[in-house]
Amino acid sequence: MTIERITLRLVTARLAHPFENRWQRYHTWTKLQVEVDGESDGTAGTGRAECSAMETPFYNYETIETAWYVIERFLGPMLLEAGRSDPVACMRLWREVNGHEEAKAALETALWDLQARLRGRPLCEELGGTVRPVPAGATVGIEPTVEELLASIAPSVRAGYRRVRLKIKPGWDLVPVREVVAAFPGLQVVADANAAYDETHLEHLTRLDGLGMHALEQPFPRQLLRTTAELQKRMATPICLDEQVHSLREVREAAELGACRMVNIKVGRVGGIGEALRVHDFCASAGIPAFVGAKWDQGIARWTNIAVATLPNMTEASDVGPSSTYYLDDGVEPPVVFHTPGFVLPGTGPGTAAEPTGTLTVERHTELTGKGPGTGAGR
């Protein structure tokens, strides 16, 4: 493929309902969108992706601002200077750029979408998946009371979601988990800690065992992998790793230590679809079930994640539910909807088969063409 232009946009969408994690409460969400224009054998196309970085450096050190800078100053110019590239070659091209996995993933994922579109194939098939129904799980945030938490979950259960990830933190864990499990029999409940605990909470966290959870996700920070392994030895409930896994090397180490029985694969966090495929394949060989995670993705990334979630070892419900669960408008057509209650289908047209509507608020944009950064509005 010949790469001709890279476009960056910061776009803001309004949430359907406020969302609170362990760090803050959100009413809107701003994302970095990446477009890559290119051609192959005389056929032109545009590949699109969404950077998974957040506005704040709490979940990860990367933010939409750092990703913008790294793509504009380094990754984009390197790709344009190379002239010809594909999703596999670009990661070799960027090997000297230390870290910045979410920035790399955004540009690499746009190249996967472009390649699939130019070949006339659905993205899921380009990645080795199939056009098949994908089970969807919902994520609910921290609420002021347990009653409000139960009320926030009820619509997802009525809609047919297969699983709910419930955000927890010290002081908001045992009671909400117990009450949610009791209120919704048969619902898979994953308690997601976002690494909120430390070694002093080891004994406390064992009290979550036996409450009927489906899994406990990322209880400790990355540097406490051995503590995570110790907790898994003391719990029958599977521990799922999220922030821990930035590469195949890390998930392999965790498996060797017995630190997990499930893996949340976020394309942005591991540095792109290529690495996500390698993590998926390892988990399959090790007998570790996996699912595609997300960070309140807008429409472009939601369709991308559905394609990744069709891989054979994505046996757990993934974060790929209907757009309307999360946003009033997530900026793409068609929106993600349930194919049947609790299941979504990947796009069957070329690439993700989704197109931007232009309805979201553009906070900033610029274009890279090999002649230096553009002068996009808001720069």
C-alpha positions, -999 to 999 in steps of 0.1 A, spaced: 0 0 0 11 36 -7 3 60 21 -6 95 10 -22 113 39 -28 109 77 -56 129 93 -59 134 131 -91 147 148 -101 152 184 -139 146 186 -162 148 216 -194 128 221 -220 131 249 -226 100 270 -261 86 273 -256 84 311 -228 97 334 -201 72 341 -178 71 371 -147 50 375 -122 51 404 -107 84 392 -135 107 380 -171 111 367 -177 117 329 -205 133 310 -187 136 277 -158 117 262 -132 131 238 -113 106 215 -85 109 190 -95 96 155 -70 86 129 -75 84 92 -51 70 67 -56 76 29 -37 53 6 -39 32 -26 -29 -2 -39 -28 -12 -75 -47 19 -85 -75 15 -60 -77 43 -33 -93 41 1 -94 54 36 -87 34 68 -100 47 101 -92 40 138 -97 55 172 -69 59 197 -79 42 230 -60 67 251 -80 88 276 -80 125 283 -63 119 317 -31 99 326 -47 78 353 -54 45 335 -22 48 315 6 74 311 -6 80 276 -34 106 269 -50 118 237 -26 147 238 5 126 240 -8 103 213 -15 133 190 21 146 196 38 112 190 18 105 159 22 140 145 59 143 152 72 108 149 50 79 138 32 97 110 62 112 94 81 79 96 52 61 79 49 88 52 86 89 45 86 51 41 61 56 13 48 21 13 37 2 44 13 -23 58 2 -31 93 30 -56 99 58 -35 84 48 -4 103 55 -20 137 91 -28 125 93 8 112 85 22 147 106 -2 168 129 26 179 100 46 194 100 35 230 65 28 244 35 48 233 16 16 225 -18 34 223 -5 59 197 11 31 177 -21 11 179 -42 39 165 -22 43 134 -16 6 129 -53 -2 133 -62 24 107 -37 6 83 -55 -28 90 -88 -11 81 -73 4 50 -58 -29 39 -91 -48 44 -110 -21 25 -86 -22 -4 -88 -60 -6 -126 -58 -3 -127 -80 28 -145 -76 61 -120 -66 88 -129 -97 109 -118 -120 81 -87 -100 74 -77 -107 110 -85 -144 109 -120 -143 125 -153 -149 109 -186 -132 104 -204 -146 135 -225 -134 164 -204 -120 193 -216 -120 229 -216 -85 245 -209 -74 280 -218 -41 296 -197 -20 320 -213 0 348 -196 27 369 -195 35 406 -228 50 418 -236 70 450 -258 41 464 -263 4 458 -299 12 449 -287 35 421 -262 9 410 -289 -18 407 -311 7 387 -282 14 363 -277 -23 356 -313 -33 351 -316 -18 315 -286 -38 304 -301 -70 318 -334 -63 301 -315 -56 268 -299 -91 270 -263 -83 279 -245 -115 289 -222 -100 315 -217 -68 335 -183 -55 346 -188 -37 378 -163 -10 389 -150 -15 424 -125 2 447 -116 1 484 -148 8 503 -170 -1 474 -166 -38 468 -181 -65 490 -216 -50 494 -221 -39 458 -209 -72 444 -230 -92 468 -261 -72 460 -257 -72 423 -252 -110 422 -283 -115 444 -304 -91 424 -296 -106 389 -294 -144 391 -276 -159 362 -259 -127 352 -221 -129 348 -206 -103 372 -170 -92 368 -157 -70 395 -132 -46 379 -108 -29 403 -86 -10 378 -56 -18 400 -71 1 430 -57 -22 457 -23 -29 472 -6 -57 493 -24 -46 524 -57 -56 508 -48 -92 500 -68 -107 528 -97 -84 522 -100 -93 486 -102 -130 494 -136 -122 510 -149 -116 474 -145 -153 468 -177 -172 471 -199 -143 463 -208 -158 429 -187 -135 408 -176 -146 373 -142 -130 377 -121 -104 396 -104 -80 372 -70 -64 378 -70 -61 416 -34 -48 419 -10 -26 399 13 -41 373 43 -42 396 25 -65 420 22 -94 397 34 -119 423 9 -105 448 -18 -111 421 -5 -147 417 -7 -152 455 -43 -139 455 -52 -163 426 -39 -192 446 -62 -183 474 -93 -178 453 -115 -201 433 -128 -171 414 -107 -165 383 -86 -134 382 -87 -115 349 -57 -93 339 -62 -60 321 -37 -32 328 -11 -59 335 -9 -70 299 10 -46 275 25 -74 254 28 -111 248 58 -112 271 37 -100 300 8 -123 296 32 -152 292 49 -143 325 16 -140 342 5 -174 330 38 -189 342 32 -175 377 -4 -186 378 -15 -150 382 -46 -152 359 -73 -175 345 -87 -149 321 -73 -120 299 -89 -88 288 -72 -79 255 -74 -42 247 -60 -35 212 -46 -1 222 -30 -12 254 -10 -40 238 2 -17 209 -20 -28 181 -40 -55 164 -8 -74 155 2 -78 191 -34 -85 201 -35 -114 177 -3 -128 193 -17 -125 228 -49 -141 216 -31 -170 201 -10 -176 232 -40 -175 255 -57 -201 232 -27 -224 234 -25 -220 272 -62 -226 277 -69 -191 290 -102 -176 279 -101 -140 266 -123 -111 256 -119 -77 239 -119 -49 264 -127 -12 257 -125 22 272 -159 38 264 -151 36 227 -170 56 201 -183 41 169 -151 36 149 -134 16 176 -166 -2 186 -168 -17 151 -131 -25 151 -134 -43 185 -163 -64 172 -141 -76 143 -113 -86 168 -139 -103 191 -147 -128 163 -114 -146 168 -119 -181 181 -105 -178 216 -126 -147 224 -150 -169 244 -160 -144 270 -185 -116 265 -166 -86 250 -171 -49 255 -188 -45 221 -224 -36 230 -248 -13 211 -237 23 207 -269 36 224 -259 20 257 -230 45 260 -235 75 237 -264 97 225 -245 97 192 -212 79 186 -205 93 152 -208 64 128 -233 49 104 -245 23 109 -245 23 147 -238 -9 166 -271 -26 175 -280 -61 188 -284 -87 162 -302 -108 187 -305 -100 224 -270 -100 239 -252 -105 206 -237 -82 179 -225 -89 144 -193 -76 127 -195 -55 96 -198 -76 64 -186 -49 40 -150 -40 34 -130 -31 65 -152 -23 94 -180 -13 70 -187 18 91 -185 54 80 -183 86 100 -214 108 101 -196 141 108 -221 148 136 -196 148 165 -179 180 178 -144 184 163 -121 200 188 -90 200 166 -78 185 134 -47 184 113 -33 166 82 1 150 75 11 146 39 49 142 40 53 180 37 51 186 75 21 190 98 -9 209 85 -26 239 99 -58 222 110 -84 242 130 -77 245 167 -40 237 165 
